[in-house]
Amino acid sequence: MGALKWKRSEFTVVKQPLTKDIFNEWIKKDGKTVLDKAFKETTARWFFGRRRARRILFQEAKMATRTDGAFCRALTETLDQLPVIIRKIGILIKRREYRDLYSANASMALVVIPRAVTQHDFTLFLIDNLAGFRDMSRFAGLAKYVLRAVGTEAEQLFFDSIKKGDQYLYQKGQTVILGVDPHYGWRLGGVDGHYYCGYAGKNGKDLNKKKDLRKFKSDMEDVLAGQRIHLKRLKPEDRVAVASAFRP
C-alpha cells in the first residue's frame, strides 16, 4: 500500500510518506552533511556513534513527516492541485500550438497531455511550494526526495482512476478529463501514456449541467476518434519531435 489515497476528487495521506529507502537515498547524497553534523553531536561516538546518529535522524524525520503533522497537512492541500496543473498544461499546449496534440474549433477543444509532462511539472510544483517547509528545515534536501515520490504516486493514482472509467469535471464547468491512453509510447521520461482533456471554451456549454455534459461528450466522440487515429499515424521521427519540445 502506498502513502496516498485518491477518493471523491481529493487526496489523503494515509501512510508515512518517508520510507527507509527514501531516507537512505537522501543520506547517501544530500543528507551526508546532516548526518556528519549529527554524528559530531552524538555522545560516546566510539560506541556505534554513526549508526545511532543515523537512527535518531530517521526517527526525527519520520516525526516531521507524520500523517497528522503540519507537513502532511500542507502536502494534502498541495496534492489536490494536480488536476489544476493538468488543465494548465493543456492550455499551454494549445497556446503554443503543438498541432499534433490538439483538435479545436470555435466552441471546444481536445488536448492530449503526456503523462511524463504532467509528472515533471507537478513534481516541480510540489517542490516549489513545500521543499522549504519549516518542519523539514533541519533535514536539508530531504523534502525534495519525499515530494518526488509522492508526486509520482499521486499522478499514478489519478491516472488509474481515469483509466478505470472515471471522468474528472472541473468546478467551473468548462473542462473535463475525458479519458486516457495508458500505452502510447512518447519516449519521454520513461513514462508512457497521456490524458485526453476537453475544453468547452469561454462561451461554450456549462458542463456542470448534466444535459450539457452529455451533449459535450457526445460531440467529442468523433474528435477523440480522430485524434487517436492521428497519433497512431505519427511517424517515429514526428513522435520524437513532439516529445523533444517538452524535454528540459
Salt bridges, closest charged atoms under 4 A:
GLU25 OE2 - LYS29 NZ 3.53
ASP36 OD2 - LYS32 NZ 3.62
ASP36 OD1 - ARG50 NH2 2.49
GLU41 OE2 - LYS37 NZ 2.67
GLU60 OE1 - ARG138 NH1 2.08
ASP68 OD1 - ARG66 NE 3.24
ASP100 OD1 - HIS230 NE2 2.70
ASP121 OD1 - HIS120 ND1 2.99
ASP135 OD1 - ARG134 NE 3.89
GLU155 OE1 - ARG115 NH2 2.63
ASP160 OD1 - LYS163 NZ 3.76
ASP219 OD2 - LYS215 NZ 2.91
